[in-house]
Amino acid sequence: MSHASPTLRFAGETIALERGQTVLEALEARGVAVPSSCRAGACQSCTMRAVSGELPSESQAGLSPAKRALGHFLACVCRPAGDLEVASLGDAAELSATIVEVRRTSGAVLLVRLRTASPLDYRPGQFITLLRPDGLARPYSIASVPALDGPSELHLHVRHYPGGAMSGWLAGVREGVEVSLRGPFGECFYVAEDRDAPLLLVGSGTGLAPLYGIARDALAGGHRGPITLLYGARRAEDLYLREELALLAAEHDNLELIASALEVGEAVDVDGRALDVIALERAPADFSRGLRVFLCGAPALVNGLRRQLFMAGASMRSIFADAFLPSAPATGPSSV
Ligand SMILES: Cc1cc2nc3c(=O)[nH]c(=O)nc-3n(C[C@H](O)[C@H](O)[C@H](O)COP(=O)(O)OP(=O)(O)OC[C@H]3O[C@@H](n4cnc5c(N)ncnc54)[C@H](O)[C@@H]3O)c2cc1C
C-alpha cells in the first residue's frame, strides 16, 4: 500500500511535502519569503495560521491558549502528517516604522528608538521582529512602555556584534530610514494579577531591555510588592542604563537593583558573582509568597536558571522567559 505524501496549500498553490520537511522549508523551496530567525521553534518569527487540516502539537508548543485556538503555529518546526492549508498572519501583522534615533552606550549596546506608522498594541517585555528594507529579519525585545513613552514609540536595546548583519547595519544606519515590524510576540510581560507579589527580574546583557520595560510597566501600574532587578554583563563597563535605573530606584522604594559582573574592575557597587548564584540564593524564600520570575538574555543563563529554579521548588507557571537565541542561517530566499 502506497501512502501519498501530504500536501501543503498556500496562496492558491499546492505543494507536495517531502518526508520530514517543515512548512517553512517547503515554502522557502517554492520561493516564498517567510520571515524567520531561530528555526528552532523559539523566536516565533515564522508564526503562520492553519486554515484547514491538522497541526502537529509540537508546532504549537509555547504558544498561548488563545493563539493555539486561532490556529497559529510555528512553520519552522511544523512537519504535517496530513494535508494542511496555511496562510500568513496577514498584512495587519506588519507595520512600518521609522528609525528616529540610534544612540551608542559606553559599551557595545545601541539604544534604538523607532516610531511606528500607527500605534502598536504591545506589552513591555514582548518582542517584535524587525525587518530591514531588504527583508533581513531579527527579533528584538521591547523596552518601552506605551503609557509612559507614547503608543507609537518603540525602544530596543541592540547589542552590536562586529559583523552582525542586523546589529552592524543598525550601528551605521541613518536616522529617518523606514523599516517594518511584525508582532508583537511572546508572553514575557507583567500582568497586574497580584500587585503585592514579589517579582524577580534576571537578565544578562541586552536581556535588560525587556526587564526594564517590565519593571517600569509594573511600577507605573502601581505594583506594591518588592521588585528585584538583577542584571549583569561580563565586564562592569558593559552594564548600561545605570543612571536611568538608579533614578527609577530612587523614585520607587520597592525596587531593588543588583548589578553583577564577573570582571568588576573598579566598580565597587557591582556584585562579582554570577547571576544564577545570586538569583538562587534569593528566590526560594519568596516561592510561597507568589513570586513571579522573568528571565531574559543569554540562552545558557535563561534555560539553566529556569531549570534550577524549578528544581528548587518554583512552579513553571511562575517563570516567564525569553532566551535570545542567535539566528540560524536560512536555506531559502529569505536567507537574510
Ligand atoms: C526572542 C528573542 C529576543 C531577542 N531580543 C534581543 C534584544 O532585545 N537585544 C539584542 O541585542 N538581541 C536580541 N535577540 C538576538 C537578536 O535577534 C539577534 O540574534 C542579534 O541581534 C544578532 O543579530 P545580527 O544580525 O546582528 O548578527 P548575525 O548576523 O545573526 O550574527 C553574526 C555573528 O554575530 C555573532 N553573534 C550573533 N548573535 C550572537 C549571540 N547571541 N551570542 C554570541 N554571538 C552572537 C556571531 O559571531 C555571529 O556569527 C533576541 C533574540 C530572540 C530569539
The ligand as an SDF file (V2000), in Angstrom:
LIG
                    3D

 53 58  0  0  0  0  0  0  0  0999 V2000
   13.0930   36.2540   21.3840 C   0  0  0  0  0  0  0  0  0  0  0  0
   14.3880   36.9740   21.0880 C   0  0  0  0  0  0  0  0  0  0  0  0
   14.5630   38.2760   21.5470 C   0  0  0  0  0  0  0  0  0  0  0  0
   15.7550   38.9390   21.3120 C   0  0  0  0  0  0  0  0  0  0  0  0
   15.9230   40.1960   21.8080 N   0  0  0  0  0  0  0  0  0  0  0  0
   17.1040   40.8310   21.6430 C   0  0  0  0  0  0  0  0  0  0  0  0
   17.3260   42.1360   22.2290 C   0  0  0  0  0  0  0  0  0  0  0  0
   16.4410   42.7350   22.8530 O   0  0  0  0  0  0  0  0  0  0  0  0
   18.5440   42.6930   22.0380 N   0  0  0  0  0  0  0  0  0  0  0  0
   19.5590   42.0780   21.3390 C   0  0  0  0  0  0  0  0  0  0  0  0
   20.6400   42.6460   21.2250 O   0  0  0  0  0  0  0  0  0  0  0  0
   19.3640   40.8520   20.7810 N   0  0  0  0  0  0  0  0  0  0  0  0
   18.1660   40.2270   20.9010 C   0  0  0  0  0  0  0  0  0  0  0  0
   17.9780   38.9940   20.3180 N   0  0  0  0  0  0  0  0  0  0  0  0
   19.0190   38.4580   19.4140 C   0  0  0  0  0  0  0  0  0  0  0  0
   18.8480   39.1160   18.0100 C   0  0  0  0  0  0  0  0  0  0  0  0
   17.6450   38.6720   17.4180 O   0  0  0  0  0  0  0  0  0  0  0  0
   19.9860   38.7920   17.0200 C   0  0  0  0  0  0  0  0  0  0  0  0
   20.2450   37.4150   17.0050 O   0  0  0  0  0  0  0  0  0  0  0  0
   21.2640   39.5640   17.3390 C   0  0  0  0  0  0  0  0  0  0  0  0
   21.0000   40.9600   17.3200 O   0  0  0  0  0  0  0  0  0  0  0  0
   22.3840   39.2620   16.3120 C   0  0  0  0  0  0  0  0  0  0  0  0
   21.9020   39.5480   15.0330 O   0  0  0  0  0  0  0  0  0  0  0  0
   22.8810   40.1010   13.9130 P   0  0  0  0  0  0  0  0  0  0  0  0
   22.1110   40.0790   12.6150 O   0  0  0  0  0  0  0  0  0  0  0  0
   23.4810   41.4070   14.3080 O   0  0  0  0  0  0  0  0  0  0  0  0
   24.0470   39.0310   13.8840 O   0  0  0  0  0  0  0  0  0  0  0  0
   24.1480   37.7580   12.9050 P   0  0  0  0  0  0  0  0  0  0  0  0
   24.4810   38.2550   11.5160 O   0  0  0  0  0  0  0  0  0  0  0  0
   22.9300   36.9360   13.0590 O   0  0  0  0  0  0  0  0  0  0  0  0
   25.3700   37.0040   13.5080 O   0  0  0  0  0  0  0  0  0  0  0  0
   26.7080   37.3910   13.1420 C   0  0  0  0  0  0  0  0  0  0  0  0
   27.6860   36.9520   14.1820 C   0  0  0  0  0  0  0  0  0  0  0  0
   27.4590   37.7130   15.3800 O   0  0  0  0  0  0  0  0  0  0  0  0
   27.7400   36.8940   16.5000 C   0  0  0  0  0  0  0  0  0  0  0  0
   26.5180   36.6840   17.2800 N   0  0  0  0  0  0  0  0  0  0  0  0
   25.2330   36.9110   16.8840 C   0  0  0  0  0  0  0  0  0  0  0  0
   24.3730   36.6230   17.8730 N   0  0  0  0  0  0  0  0  0  0  0  0
   25.1280   36.1740   18.9260 C   0  0  0  0  0  0  0  0  0  0  0  0
   24.8260   35.7410   20.2260 C   0  0  0  0  0  0  0  0  0  0  0  0
   23.5710   35.6910   20.6910 N   0  0  0  0  0  0  0  0  0  0  0  0
   25.8440   35.3830   21.0340 N   0  0  0  0  0  0  0  0  0  0  0  0
   27.1260   35.4380   20.5980 C   0  0  0  0  0  0  0  0  0  0  0  0
   27.4850   35.8520   19.3600 N   0  0  0  0  0  0  0  0  0  0  0  0
   26.4980   36.2120   18.5380 C   0  0  0  0  0  0  0  0  0  0  0  0
   28.2320   35.5850   15.9850 C   0  0  0  0  0  0  0  0  0  0  0  0
   29.6150   35.6390   15.8530 O   0  0  0  0  0  0  0  0  0  0  0  0
   27.5850   35.5050   14.6270 C   0  0  0  0  0  0  0  0  0  0  0  0
   28.2400   34.6180   13.7950 O   0  0  0  0  0  0  0  0  0  0  0  0
   16.7910   38.3120   20.5590 C   0  0  0  0  0  0  0  0  0  0  0  0
   16.6030   37.0110   20.0730 C   0  0  0  0  0  0  0  0  0  0  0  0
   15.4270   36.3470   20.3490 C   0  0  0  0  0  0  0  0  0  0  0  0
   15.2510   34.9320   19.8350 C   0  0  0  0  0  0  0  0  0  0  0  0
  1  2  1  0
  2  3  1  0
  2 52  2  0
  3  4  2  0
  4  5  1  0
  4 50  1  0
  5  6  2  0
  6  7  1  0
  6 13  1  0
  7  8  2  0
  7  9  1  0
  9 10  1  0
 10 11  2  0
 10 12  1  0
 12 13  2  0
 13 14  1  0
 14 15  1  0
 14 50  1  0
 15 16  1  0
 16 17  1  0
 16 18  1  0
 18 19  1  0
 18 20  1  0
 20 21  1  0
 20 22  1  0
 22 23  1  0
 23 24  1  0
 24 25  2  0
 24 26  1  0
 24 27  1  0
 27 28  1  0
 28 29  2  0
 28 30  1  0
 28 31  1  0
 31 32  1  0
 32 33  1  0
 33 34  1  0
 33 48  1  0
 34 35  1  0
 35 36  1  0
 35 46  1  0
 36 37  1  0
 36 45  1  0
 37 38  2  0
 38 39  1  0
 39 40  1  0
 39 45  2  0
 40 41  1  0
 40 42  2  0
 42 43  1  0
 43 44  2  0
 44 45  1  0
 46 47  1  0
 46 48  1  0
 48 49  1  0
 50 51  2  0
 51 52  1  0
 52 53  1  0
M  END
$$$$
